[in-house]
Amino acid sequence: MLKKDFSRKVLAIVSKIPKGKLMTYSQVAKMAGSPRGYRAVGNILSQNYRSKDWQLPLKEFEPVPCHRVIRSDGGVGGYAKGTRAKEKILESEGHVIDKGKIKLPNLA
């Protein structure tokens, strides 16, 4: 699979995660056709935030709500605006976070 095709699939999958639901990097990778590509998913999503037009790798996609993608162990994972900002957004969507970990019953 070409890198750009995988990126498109990842962004399309993540853009459809409903408010209040979560997916893990691993789940996104599997749905995108690369079960072991969870690190690639994180890398793609790390480029999702843009303050300039050239920062998003695929111009046809607006930034997607990547804060809804978390680590398999319940950790919030990375976020362009910082981990605390990601935690605040997740809390505003109804998730409970304790010591950097999310209670996992809300996985999509």
N, C-alpha and C positions, 0 to 999 in steps of 0.2 A: 504494500500500500504506500502511495506517495505521501510524503510529510504534509503537503498542503491539503490532500484529501482527508487525512486523519485530523488535521486541525479543524477543517470544516465540520467534520462529524462531531468532534468534541464540542465546538461552540454551539452547534445546533442542539445537541443533547442538553447541555448546561442551560441554554436559553429557555428550555421547556420545564425546568424544575420549578414547580409551583411554590409560591410564597408559603413559608411554614414547613416545607419539606426539605430534606437533605439527601445528598448522594455522596458516596466516597469517591476519591480519585480512582480507586480500583474499579468501582462499579461503572464509572464513566468510561474508563479504558476498555472494559469488557464490552459495553454497549457499542463503542466505536470500532470494535473489531480487533483490538489488540489487548488481550487479557493481562499481559505483563507490562503494559504501557502506562502505568499509573504515574511514573515520574515524568513522562512526556506530557501527560495531561496537566500536571502541575506547572510544567514549563510553558505550555500553551496559555494556561490561565494567568500566569505571571505577566504575560504580555497583553492581557486583556484591557487593563487600565490604560487610558491614554489621556495625556494632556496636550498632545499634538497629533495631527492626522496620521503622520507616518509611523506612529508607535504600534498601532494595531496591525497585525500581519495580514489580515484579510479585509480589504476595504468594504466588502459587502455586508460585513457584520458590524453592528454597533456593539459597544461593550455589553457583555452579558452579566447577569447576576451571579458571578462566580463565588460570592461569599457563601453560597449554599452547597459548596463542595468542601468536604472535610476529610480528615485522615481516617483510616479504618479503625484506629484505636480510640476514636472519639475526640482526638485533638483537633483544634480548629484549623490548623494548617496555616500556610502563609497568606498574605494579603498585601497588595501594593500600598495601601494606606496604613498598614500596621495591624498587628494582631488584635490590639485593643479595639480598634475601629471595627474589625470584623466581628468581634465578640458583641459589641454594642448593637450592630445591625441584626445579628442572629437573635439576641435577646429581645429586640423590638419585634421580631417575627414569632416570638413565643418559645424560644428554646431556653433551656436551663443550662447554664455553664457553671461548673464548679472546678476551681483550680486548673483552668485551661482545657477542661474536657467537657464535651457535650453529652448529655444523656441521649442515647441513640434510638429511642422508639419512633422518632419521626422520620426515619429514612424513607425515601420515595420508593 
